[in-house]
Amino acid sequence: MAKRSQRIVLKFGSGILSTEHGIGLSRRQISRLATEVSALVHAGHECIIVSSGAVAAGLATLGLTARPKELAAKQACAAVGQSQLMHSYASAFSRQKLGVAQLLLTHSDLDSRTRHRNTRNTLAHLLARHNVVPIINENDSVAVEELNFGDNDRLSAEVAILVEADLLIILTSVDGLQDSAGETVPLVRDVNEVAGFVRADKGHVSTGGMVTKLQAVQLAVNAGIPVNIASGRKPGLLKAIVAGQRIGTHFPAR
């Protein structure tokens, strides 16, 4: 039985926020996800979003037809796209009578004792308002971890640990961790036992793939936080996961 009120960190990857071709944002997707998150907030849950998508948002403005490989070009896309990403979220949540707050973090922010404490206090204050959804992204214009490695997967786990979340939900473009036969694995108690299922491939928009997701899972479950990996393209899953239904792949806390 799920708790009546939970603190939930939700990670939205680039692959579920962008258009089919990865150029620009899918306003329809963002609106749907915002509606589902808003329903959780109005039901009494505390929700924090860790969102990628700034690079995809900036591609069209800079006249690019594919994600660039050069770091400076990626950072330029992120600098242009971050405001577009937040505007889309602000518009979508406003229709649900909620505000949004933007936090741009680097991993060094969470490594620094002072900045770690300041970030935690800021998030606690925002969540106490019950009418604001914090939206966190890596500060891609000055940091490179997401751009080169993890599509915010690790950051989502670090944020979940920071706020002592009850649950981390990672929404991606697949239904969950898949076994060698292509079937979704419903329950994983030991990440090491399923490492052999992971392929190196990833979506043309994403930067992480399942490898970085499992690394994030390991961080979270070791800190006592259960994780669900599920499809971000299928409506209604967030409410069901929070209610305790087994959807996608569930990783119990250790």
MIDOSE-1310 file (N, C-alpha, C; in nm, 2 decimals, decimal comma, always signed):
residues 254
makr	+0,08/-0,12/+0,00/+0,00/+0,00/+0,00/+0,09/+0,12/+0,00; +0,07/+0,21/-0,10/+0,15/+0,33/-0,11/+0,11/+0,43/+0,01; +0,21/+0,52/+0,04/+0,18/+0,62/+0,14/+0,08/+0,72/+0,09; +0,01/+0,78/+0,18/-0,09/+0,88/+0,13/-0,02/+1,00/+0,07
sqri	+0,09/+1,04/+0,13/+0,16/+1,15/+0,07/+0,31/+1,11/+0,05; +0,36/+1,13/-0,06/+0,50/+1,10/-0,09/+0,58/+1,21/-0,15; +0,71/+1,21/-0,13/+0,80/+1,31/-0,19/+0,86/+1,23/-0,31; +0,83/+1,28/-0,43/+0,87/+1,21/-0,55/+0,96/+1,29/-0,64
vlkf	+1,07/+1,23/-0,69/+1,15/+1,30/-0,79/+1,12/+1,23/-0,92; +1,09/+1,31/-1,02/+1,06/+1,25/-1,15/+1,16/+1,30/-1,25; +1,22/+1,21/-1,32/+1,32/+1,24/-1,42/+1,26/+1,23/-1,56; +1,26/+1,34/-1,64/+1,21/+1,33/-1,78/+1,33/+1,35/-1,87
gsgi	+1,35/+1,25/-1,96/+1,46/+1,26/-2,05/+1,43/+1,33/-2,18; +1,53/+1,37/-2,25/+1,51/+1,44/-2,38/+1,42/+1,36/-2,48; +1,44/+1,23/-2,48/+1,36/+1,15/-2,57/+1,21/+1,15/-2,55; +1,16/+1,19/-2,44/+1,02/+1,20/-2,42/+0,97/+1,34/-2,42
lste	+1,06/+1,44/-2,42/+1,01/+1,58/-2,43/+1,02/+1,64/-2,56; +1,10/+1,58/-2,65/+1,12/+1,64/-2,78/+1,02/+1,59/-2,88; +1,02/+1,65/-3,00/+0,94/+1,60/-3,11/+1,00/+1,46/-3,16; +0,92/+1,40/-3,25/+0,96/+1,27/-3,30/+1,10/+1,27/-3,36
hgig	+1,14/+1,38/-3,42/+1,27/+1,39/-3,49/+1,37/+1,46/-3,40; +1,33/+1,49/-3,28/+1,43/+1,55/-3,19/+1,47/+1,69/-3,20; +1,39/+1,76/-3,29/+1,42/+1,90/-3,32/+1,31/+1,98/-3,25; +1,34/+2,05/-3,14/+1,24/+2,12/-3,07/+1,16/+2,04/-2,97
lsrr	+1,08/+2,10/-2,89/+1,00/+2,04/-2,79/+0,86/+2,00/-2,83; +0,81/+1,89/-2,78/+0,68/+1,85/-2,80/+0,59/+1,91/-2,70; +0,52/+2,02/-2,73/+0,43/+2,09/-2,64/+0,32/+1,99/-2,59; +0,28/+1,90/-2,68/+0,17/+1,81/-2,64/+0,22/+1,72/-2,52
qisr	+0,34/+1,67/-2,54/+0,40/+1,58/-2,44/+0,42/+1,66/-2,30; +0,47/+1,78/-2,31/+0,50/+1,85/-2,19/+0,36/+1,88/-2,12; +0,26/+1,92/-2,20/+0,13/+1,95/-2,14/+0,07/+1,83/-2,07; +0,09/+1,71/-2,13/+0,03/+1,59/-2,07/+0,11/+1,55/-1,94
late	+0,24/+1,56/-1,95/+0,32/+1,53/-1,83/+0,29/+1,62/-1,72; +0,28/+1,75/-1,75/+0,24/+1,85/-1,65/+0,11/+1,83/-1,59; +0,01/+1,78/-1,67/-0,12/+1,75/-1,62/-0,11/+1,64/-1,52; -0,03/+1,53/-1,55/-0,02/+1,42/-1,46/+0,05/+1,45/-1,33
vsal	+0,16/+1,53/-1,34/+0,23/+1,57/-1,22/+0,14/+1,66/-1,14; +0,07/+1,75/-1,20/-0,02/+1,84/-1,12/-0,13/+1,76/-1,05; -0,18/+1,65/-1,11/-0,27/+1,57/-1,04/-0,21/+1,51/-0,91; -0,08/+1,47/-0,92/-0,01/+1,42/-0,80/+0,00/+1,53/-0,69
vhag	+0,04/+1,65/-0,73/+0,05/+1,76/-0,64/-0,08/+1,79/-0,57; -0,19/+1,80/-0,65/-0,32/+1,83/-0,60/-0,37/+1,72/-0,51; -0,32/+1,60/-0,52/-0,35/+1,48/-0,44/-0,27/+1,48/-0,31; -0,18/+1,58/-0,29/-0,10/+1,59/-0,17/+0,04/+1,55/-0,17
heci	+0,09/+1,50/-0,29/+0,23/+1,46/-0,30/+0,32/+1,58/-0,33; +0,44/+1,57/-0,30/+0,54/+1,67/-0,33/+0,63/+1,62/-0,45; +0,63/+1,70/-0,55/+0,70/+1,65/-0,68/+0,81/+1,75/-0,72; +0,92/+1,69/-0,75/+1,03/+1,76/-0,81/+1,06/+1,70/-0,94
ivss	+1,08/+1,78/-1,05/+1,11/+1,73/-1,18/+1,26/+1,76/-1,21; +1,33/+1,66/-1,25/+1,46/+1,67/-1,31/+1,45/+1,66/-1,46; +1,47/+1,76/-1,53/+1,43/+1,76/-1,68/+1,55/+1,79/-1,77; +1,57/+1,71/-1,87/+1,65/+1,74/-1,98/+1,57/+1,81/-2,08
gava	+1,62/+1,83/-2,20/+1,55/+1,89/-2,31/+1,59/+2,02/-2,36; +1,68/+2,09/-2,29/+1,72/+2,22/-2,33/+1,79/+2,22/-2,46; +1,88/+2,12/-2,49/+1,95/+2,12/-2,61/+1,85/+2,09/-2,73; +1,76/+2,00/-2,71/+1,66/+1,97/-2,82/+1,58/+2,10/-2,85
agla	+1,55/+2,18/-2,74/+1,47/+2,30/-2,76/+1,54/+2,40/-2,84; +1,68/+2,41/-2,82/+1,76/+2,51/-2,89/+1,80/+2,48/-3,03; +1,78/+2,36/-3,07/+1,83/+2,32/-3,21/+1,76/+2,40/-3,32; +1,63/+2,41/-3,32/+1,56/+2,48/-3,42/+1,60/+2,63/-3,43
tlgl	+1,61/+2,69/-3,31/+1,64/+2,83/-3,31/+1,77/+2,86/-3,37; +1,87/+2,77/-3,35/+2,00/+2,79/-3,41/+2,01/+2,73/-3,55; +1,90/+2,69/-3,60/+1,90/+2,64/-3,74/+1,97/+2,51/-3,76; +1,97/+2,42/-3,66/+2,04/+2,29/-3,67/+1,94/+2,18/-3,69
tarp	+1,97/+2,08/-3,76/+1,88/+1,97/-3,79/+1,92/+1,84/-3,72; +2,03/+1,85/-3,64/+2,07/+1,73/-3,57/+2,15/+1,78/-3,44; +2,15/+1,70/-3,34/+2,22/+1,73/-3,22/+2,37/+1,74/-3,25; +2,43/+1,86/-3,22/+2,58/+1,87/-3,26/+2,67/+1,79/-3,17
kela	+2,78/+1,76/-3,23/+2,88/+1,68/-3,15/+2,98/+1,77/-3,07; +3,00/+1,89/-3,12/+3,10/+1,98/-3,05/+3,04/+2,03/-2,92; +3,12/+2,03/-2,82/+3,07/+2,07/-2,69/+3,02/+2,21/-2,69; +3,09/+2,31/-2,75/+3,05/+2,45/-2,75/+2,92/+2,46/-2,82
akqa	+2,89/+2,39/-2,92/+2,76/+2,40/-3,00/+2,65/+2,34/-2,91; +2,68/+2,23/-2,84/+2,58/+2,18/-2,74/+2,54/+2,28/-2,64; +2,65/+2,34/-2,58/+2,62/+2,44/-2,48/+2,55/+2,56/-2,53; +2,57/+2,60/-2,65/+2,50/+2,71/-2,71/+2,35/+2,67/-2,73
caav	+2,33/+2,55/-2,77/+2,19/+2,50/-2,79/+2,12/+2,51/-2,65; +2,19/+2,46/-2,55/+2,13/+2,46/-2,41/+2,10/+2,60/-2,36; +2,19/+2,69/-2,39/+2,17/+2,83/-2,35/+2,05/+2,89/-2,41; +2,03/+2,86/-2,54/+1,91/+2,91/-2,61/+1,78/+2,84/-2,56
gqsq	+1,80/+2,71/-2,55/+1,68/+2,62/-2,53/+1,63/+2,62/-2,38; +1,71/+2,65/-2,29/+1,66/+2,64/-2,15/+1,54/+2,73/-2,12; +1,55/+2,86/-2,17/+1,43/+2,95/-2,15/+1,31/+2,90/-2,22; +1,33/+2,84/-2,34/+1,21/+2,78/-2,41/+1,15/+2,66/-2,33
lmhs	+1,24/+2,58/-2,27/+1,20/+2,46/-2,19/+1,11/+2,51/-2,07; +1,17/+2,61/-2,00/+1,10/+2,66/-1,88/+0,97/+2,73/-1,92; +0,97/+2,80/-2,03/+0,84/+2,86/-2,07/+0,73/+2,76/-2,10; +0,77/+2,65/-2,16/+0,68/+2,54/-2,19/+0,62/+2,48/-2,06
yasa	+0,71/+2,46/-1,97/+0,67/+2,41/-1,84/+0,58/+2,51/-1,77; +0,62/+2,63/-1,76/+0,54/+2,73/-1,69/+0,40/+2,75/-1,75; +0,39/+2,74/-1,88/+0,26/+2,75/-1,95/+0,17/+2,63/-1,92; +0,23/+2,51/-1,92/+0,16/+2,39/-1,90/+0,11/+2,38/-1,75
fsrq	+0,20/+2,42/-1,66/+0,16/+2,41/-1,52/+0,06/+2,52/-1,48; +0,07/+2,63/-1,54/-0,02/+2,74/-1,52/-0,16/+2,70/-1,54; -0,18/+2,63/-1,65/-0,32/+2,58/-1,68/-0,37/+2,49/-1,57; -0,28/+2,43/-1,49/-0,32/+2,34/-1,38/-0,32/+2,42/-1,25
klgv	-0,31/+2,55/-1,25/-0,31/+2,64/-1,13/-0,18/+2,61/-1,04; -0,07/+2,58/-1,11/+0,05/+2,56/-1,03/+0,16/+2,65/-1,09; +0,26/+2,70/-1,01/+0,37/+2,77/-1,06/+0,49/+2,67/-1,07; +0,60/+2,72/-1,13/+0,72/+2,64/-1,14/+0,84/+2,72/-1,09
aqll	+0,94/+2,65/-1,05/+1,07/+2,72/-1,01/+1,18/+2,65/-1,08; +1,27/+2,73/-1,13/+1,39/+2,68/-1,21/+1,51/+2,67/-1,12; +1,58/+2,56/-1,11/+1,70/+2,54/-1,05/+1,80/+2,48/-1,14; +1,91/+2,55/-1,17/+2,02/+2,50/-1,26/+2,13/+2,46/-1,17
lths	+2,17/+2,33/-1,17/+2,27/+2,28/-1,08/+2,38/+2,22/-1,16; +2,50/+2,21/-1,10/+2,61/+2,13/-1,14/+2,64/+2,03/-1,03; +2,71/+1,92/-1,07/+2,74/+1,82/-0,97/+2,83/+1,88/-0,86; +2,91/+1,98/-0,89/+2,99/+2,05/-0,78/+2,90/+2,12/-0,68
dlds	+2,78/+2,17/-0,73/+2,69/+2,23/-0,63/+2,65/+2,13/-0,52; +2,63/+2,00/-0,56/+2,59/+1,90/-0,47/+2,71/+1,85/-0,39; +2,83/+1,86/-0,44/+2,95/+1,82/-0,37/+2,99/+1,92/-0,26; +2,96/+2,05/-0,29/+2,99/+2,15/-0,19/+2,90/+2,15/-0,07
rtrh	+2,95/+2,14/+0,05/+2,87/+2,13/+0,17/+2,77/+2,25/+0,18; +2,82/+2,37/+0,15/+2,74/+2,49/+0,17/+2,63/+2,49/+0,06; +2,67/+2,47/-0,07/+2,57/+2,48/-0,18/+2,48/+2,36/-0,17; +2,52/+2,25/-0,12/+2,43/+2,13/-0,09/+2,32/+2,17/+0,00
rntr	+2,36/+2,23/+0,11/+2,27/+2,28/+0,21/+2,17/+2,38/+0,16; +2,23/+2,48/+0,09/+2,14/+2,59/+0,03/+2,04/+2,53/-0,07; +2,09/+2,44/-0,15/+1,99/+2,38/-0,25/+1,88/+2,30/-0,18; +1,92/+2,22/-0,08/+1,82/+2,15/+0,00/+1,72/+2,24/+0,07
ntla	+1,77/+2,35/+0,13/+1,68/+2,45/+0,19/+1,59/+2,51/+0,09; +1,64/+2,55/-0,02/+1,56/+2,61/-0,12/+1,44/+2,52/-0,17; +1,48/+2,39/-0,19/+1,38/+2,30/-0,24/+1,27/+2,27/-0,13; +1,32/+2,26/+0,00/+1,23/+2,24/+0,11/+1,13/+2,36/+0,12
hlla	+1,18/+2,48/+0,10/+1,09/+2,60/+0,11/+0,99/+2,60/-0,01; +1,03/+2,56/-0,13/+0,94/+2,56/-0,24/+0,83/+2,45/-0,22; +0,88/+2,33/-0,18/+0,78/+2,23/-0,16/+0,68/+2,26/-0,05; +0,72/+2,34/+0,05/+0,63/+2,37/+0,16/+0,52/+2,47/+0,11
rhnv	+0,53/+2,53/+0,00/+0,43/+2,62/-0,06/+0,31/+2,54/-0,11; +0,34/+2,42/-0,16/+0,23/+2,33/-0,21/+0,17/+2,38/-0,34; +0,22/+2,48/-0,40/+0,17/+2,53/-0,53/+0,27/+2,56/-0,63; +0,39/+2,51/-0,61/+0,51/+2,53/-0,70/+0,58/+2,39/-0,72
vpii	+0,61/+2,37/-0,85/+0,68/+2,25/-0,88/+0,83/+2,29/-0,92; +0,92/+2,25/-0,84/+1,06/+2,28/-0,88/+1,10/+2,19/-1,00; +1,17/+2,26/-1,09/+1,22/+2,19/-1,21/+1,37/+2,21/-1,22; +1,44/+2,10/-1,22/+1,59/+2,11/-1,21/+1,65/+2,06/-1,34
nend	+1,75/+2,13/-1,38/+1,83/+2,08/-1,50/+1,98/+2,10/-1,46; +2,06/+2,03/-1,53/+2,20/+2,06/-1,51/+2,23/+2,20/-1,58; +2,32/+2,27/-1,53/+2,35/+2,40/-1,59/+2,44/+2,38/-1,71; +2,38/+2,34/-1,82/+2,46/+2,29/-1,94/+2,55/+2,40/-2,00
svav	+2,52/+2,53/-1,98/+2,60/+2,63/-2,04/+2,74/+2,64/-1,98; +2,75/+2,58/-1,85/+2,88/+2,59/-1,79/+2,93/+2,45/-1,75; +2,85/+2,35/-1,75/+2,88/+2,21/-1,70/+2,87/+2,11/-1,82; +2,93/+2,00/-1,81/+2,93/+1,91/-1,93/+2,89/+1,77/-1,90
eeln	+2,86/+1,74/-1,77/+2,82/+1,60/-1,74/+2,70/+1,55/-1,82; +2,59/+1,62/-1,82/+2,48/+1,58/-1,89/+2,50/+1,57/-2,04; +2,57/+1,68/-2,09/+2,59/+1,68/-2,24/+2,68/+1,57/-2,29; +2,77/+1,52/-2,21/+2,86/+1,42/-2,26/+2,83/+1,28/-2,21
fgdn	+2,76/+1,27/-2,09/+2,75/+1,14/-2,03/+2,60/+1,10/-2,00; +2,53/+1,17/-1,91/+2,42/+1,10/-1,85/+2,28/+1,15/-1,86; +2,25/+1,25/-1,95/+2,11/+1,29/-1,97/+2,04/+1,31/-1,84; +2,11/+1,36/-1,74/+2,05/+1,39/-1,61/+2,01/+1,27/-1,52
drls	+2,05/+1,15/-1,56/+2,01/+1,03/-1,49/+2,08/+1,04/-1,35; +2,21/+1,06/-1,34/+2,28/+1,06/-1,21/+2,23/+1,18/-1,13; +2,20/+1,29/-1,20/+2,16/+1,41/-1,12/+2,02/+1,38/-1,05; +1,94/+1,31/-1,12/+1,81/+1,28/-1,06/+1,82/+1,19/-0,93
aeva	+1,92/+1,10/-0,94/+1,94/+1,02/-0,82/+2,00/+1,11/-0,70; +2,09/+1,20/-0,74/+2,15/+1,28/-0,64/+2,05/+1,38/-0,58; +1,96/+1,43/-0,66/+1,85/+1,51/-0,61/+1,76/+1,43/-0,52; +1,72/+1,31/-0,56/+1,64/+1,22/-0,47/+1,70/+1,20/-0,34
ilve	+1,83/+1,18/-0,34/+1,90/+1,16/-0,21/+1,91/+1,29/-0,13; +1,93/+1,40/-0,20/+1,94/+1,53/-0,13/+1,81/+1,56/-0,05; +1,69/+1,53/-0,12/+1,57/+1,57/-0,06/+1,50/+1,46/+0,02; +1,58/+1,34/+0,03/+1,52/+1,22/+0,10/+1,39/+1,18/+0,05
adll	+1,39/+1,16/-0,09/+1,26/+1,13/-0,16/+1,21/+0,99/-0,12; +1,08/+0,97/-0,13/+1,02/+0,84/-0,11/+1,03/+0,75/-0,23; +1,05/+0,82/-0,35/+1,04/+0,75/-0,48/+1,11/+0,83/-0,58; +1,18/+0,76/-0,67/+1,24/+0,82/-0,79/+1,18/+0,75/-0,91
iilt	+1,12/+0,82/-1,00/+1,06/+0,77/-1,12/+1,14/+0,82/-1,24; +1,20/+0,74/-1,32/+1,27/+0,77/-1,44/+1,18/+0,74/-1,56; +1,14/+0,84/-1,63/+1,06/+0,81/-1,75/+1,15/+0,82/-1,87; +1,13/+0,72/-1,96/+1,22/+0,72/-2,08/+1,14/+0,67/-2,20
svdg	+1,20/+0,64/-2,31/+1,13/+0,61/-2,43/+1,10/+0,47/-2,45; +1,14/+0,38/-2,35/+1,11/+0,24/-2,35/+1,03/+0,21/-2,23; +0,97/+0,08/-2,22/+0,88/+0,05/-2,12/+0,95/+0,01/-1,99; +1,08/+0,00/-1,99/+1,16/-0,03/-1,87/+1,28/-0,11/-1,91
lqds	+1,35/-0,17/-1,82/+1,47/-0,25/-1,85/+1,42/-0,38/-1,92; +1,48/-0,41/-2,04/+1,44/-0,52/-2,12/+1,54/-0,63/-2,11; +1,50/-0,76/-2,11/+1,59/-0,87/-2,10/+1,64/-0,90/-2,24; +1,71/-1,01/-2,25/+1,77/-1,05/-2,38/+1,67/-1,08/-2,49
aget	+1,55/-1,12/-2,45/+1,44/-1,15/-2,54/+1,36/-1,02/-2,58; +1,39/-0,91/-2,52/+1,32/-0,79/-2,55/+1,20/-0,77/-2,46; +1,18/-0,85/-2,35/+1,07/-0,84/-2,26/+1,11/-0,75/-2,14; +1,01/-0,67/-2,10/+1,04/-0,59/-1,98/+1,05/-0,67/-1,86
vplv	+1,16/-0,64/-1,78/+1,18/-0,70/-1,65/+1,10/-0,63/-1,55; +1,00/-0,69/-1,48/+0,91/-0,62/-1,39/+0,98/-0,58/-1,26; +1,07/-0,66/-1,21/+1,13/-0,64/-1,07/+1,27/-0,68/-1,07; +1,36/-0,59/-1,02/+1,50/-0,61/-1,01/+1,54/-0,58/-0,86
rdvn	+1,59/-0,68/-0,79/+1,64/-0,66/-0,66/+1,79/-0,64/-0,65; +1,86/-0,68/-0,75/+2,00/-0,66/-0,75/+2,04/-0,61/-0,89; +2,09/-0,48/-0,90/+2,12/-0,42/-1,03/+2,23/-0,50/-1,10; +2,33/-0,55/-1,02/+2,44/-0,63/-1,08/+2,39/-0,75/-1,16
evag	+2,28/-0,81/-1,12/+2,23/-0,93/-1,18/+2,17/-0,91/-1,32; +2,14/-0,78/-1,35/+2,08/-0,75/-1,48/+2,17/-0,67/-1,57; +2,29/-0,64/-1,53/+2,38/-0,56/-1,60/+2,41/-0,62/-1,74; +2,40/-0,75/-1,76/+2,42/-0,81/-1,89/+2,31/-0,79/-1,99
fvra	+2,19/-0,74/-1,94/+2,08/-0,71/-2,03/+2,10/-0,58/-2,11; +2,19/-0,49/-2,05/+2,20/-0,36/-2,10/+2,28/-0,35/-2,23; +2,22/-0,28/-2,33/+2,29/-0,26/-2,45/+2,35/-0,11/-2,45; +2,44/-0,09/-2,54/+2,51/+0,04/-2,54/+2,43/+0,14/-2,62
dkgh	+2,33/+0,10/-2,70/+2,25/+0,19/-2,79/+2,16/+0,28/-2,71; +2,12/+0,39/-2,77/+2,03/+0,48/-2,70/+1,96/+0,56/-2,81; +1,86/+0,64/-2,78/+1,79/+0,72/-2,88/+1,87/+0,83/-2,94; +1,83/+0,87/-3,06/+1,91/+0,97/-3,13/+1,91/+1,11/-3,06
vstg	+1,81/+1,13/-2,96/+1,80/+1,25/-2,89/+1,87/+1,24/-2,75; +1,86/+1,12/-2,69/+1,91/+1,09/-2,56/+2,06/+1,09/-2,56; +2,12/+1,12/-2,44/+2,27/+1,11/-2,42/+2,31/+1,00/-2,32; +2,22/+0,94/-2,26/+2,25/+0,85/-2,15/+2,23/+0,70/-2,19
gmvt	+2,11/+0,66/-2,22/+2,08/+0,52/-2,24/+2,06/+0,45/-2,11; +2,04/+0,32/-2,11/+2,00/+0,24/-1,99/+2,12/+0,23/-1,90; +2,24/+0,24/-1,95/+2,36/+0,22/-1,87/+2,36/+0,33/-1,76; +2,34/+0,45/-1,79/+2,34/+0,56/-1,69/+2,22/+0,55/-1,60
klqa	+2,11/+0,50/-1,65/+1,99/+0,48/-1,57/+2,02/+0,38/-1,46; +2,08/+0,27/-1,49/+2,11/+0,17/-1,39/+2,21/+0,22/-1,29; +2,30/+0,31/-1,33/+2,40/+0,37/-1,24/+2,32/+0,46/-1,14; +2,22/+0,53/-1,19/+2,14/+0,62/-1,11/+2,06/+0,53/-1,01
vqla	+2,00/+0,43/-1,06/+1,93/+0,34/-0,98/+2,01/+0,28/-0,86; +2,13/+0,24/-0,89/+2,22/+0,19/-0,79/+2,24/+0,29/-0,68; +2,27/+0,42/-0,72/+2,28/+0,52/-0,62/+2,16/+0,54/-0,53; +2,05/+0,54/-0,59/+1,92/+0,57/-0,52/+1,88/+0,45/-0,43
vnag	+1,89/+0,33/-0,48/+1,84/+0,22/-0,40/+1,94/+0,20/-0,28; +2,07/+0,22/-0,30/+2,16/+0,21/-0,19/+2,14/+0,31/-0,08; +2,07/+0,42/-0,12/+2,04/+0,53/-0,02/+1,90/+0,51/+0,04; +1,84/+0,39/+0,00/+1,70/+0,36/+0,06/+1,59/+0,42/-0,02
ipvn	+1,61/+0,45/-0,15/+1,50/+0,51/-0,23/+1,47/+0,42/-0,34; +1,34/+0,37/-0,35/+1,30/+0,28/-0,46/+1,29/+0,36/-0,59; +1,31/+0,29/-0,70/+1,31/+0,35/-0,83/+1,22/+0,27/-0,93; +1,15/+0,35/-1,01/+1,08/+0,29/-1,12/+1,13/+0,35/-1,25
iasg	+1,16/+0,26/-1,35/+1,18/+0,30/-1,49/+1,07/+0,26/-1,57; +1,01/+0,36/-1,64/+0,89/+0,33/-1,72/+0,88/+0,42/-1,84; +0,78/+0,39/-1,93/+0,77/+0,47/-2,05/+0,71/+0,61/-2,02; +0,77/+0,71/-2,08/+0,72/+0,85/-2,07/+0,62/+0,88/-2,18
rkpg	+0,60/+0,79/-2,27/+0,51/+0,81/-2,38/+0,37/+0,76/-2,36; +0,35/+0,69/-2,25/+0,22/+0,63/-2,23/+0,14/+0,70/-2,11; +0,02/+0,75/-2,14/-0,05/+0,83/-2,04/-0,09/+0,75/-1,92; -0,10/+0,82/-1,81/-0,16/+0,76/-1,69/-0,06/+0,67/-1,60
llka	+0,06/+0,66/-1,64/+0,15/+0,57/-1,57/+0,19/+0,63/-1,43; +0,21/+0,76/-1,43/+0,26/+0,82/-1,30/+0,17/+0,79/-1,19; +0,04/+0,82/-1,20/-0,06/+0,79/-1,10/-0,06/+0,65/-1,05; -0,05/+0,56/-1,15/-0,05/+0,41/-1,12/+0,08/+0,37/-1,04
ivag	+0,19/+0,42/-1,09/+0,32/+0,39/-1,02/+0,32/+0,44/-0,87; +0,27/+0,56/-0,85/+0,27/+0,62/-0,72/+0,17/+0,55/-0,63; +0,07/+0,49/-0,69/-0,03/+0,41/-0,62/+0,02/+0,27/-0,58; +0,14/+0,24/-0,63/+0,20/+0,11/-0,60/+0,18/+0,00/-0,70
qrig	+0,13/+0,03/-0,82/+0,11/-0,07/-0,92/+0,25/-0,10/-0,98; +0,27/-0,22/-1,02/+0,40/-0,26/-1,08/+0,39/-0,23/-1,23; +0,45/-0,12/-1,27/+0,46/-0,08/-1,41/+0,60/-0,05/-1,45; +0,64/-0,10/-1,57/+0,78/-0,08/-1,61/+0,87/-0,17/-1,53
thfp	+0,98/-0,12/-1,48/+1,07/-0,20/-1,40/+1,08/-0,13/-1,26; +1,06/-0,21/-1,16/+1,07/-0,16/-1,02/+1,19/-0,21/-0,95; +1,26/-0,12/-0,89/+1,38/-0,15/-0,81/+1,36/-0,11/-0,67; +1,34/-0,21/-0,58/+1,31/-0,18/-0,44/+1,43/-0,12/-0,37
ar	+1,41/-0,04/-0,27/+1,52/+0,01/-0,19/+1,59/-0,10/-0,12; +1,72/-0,09/-0,10/+1,80/-0,19/-0,03/+1,81/-0,16/+0,12
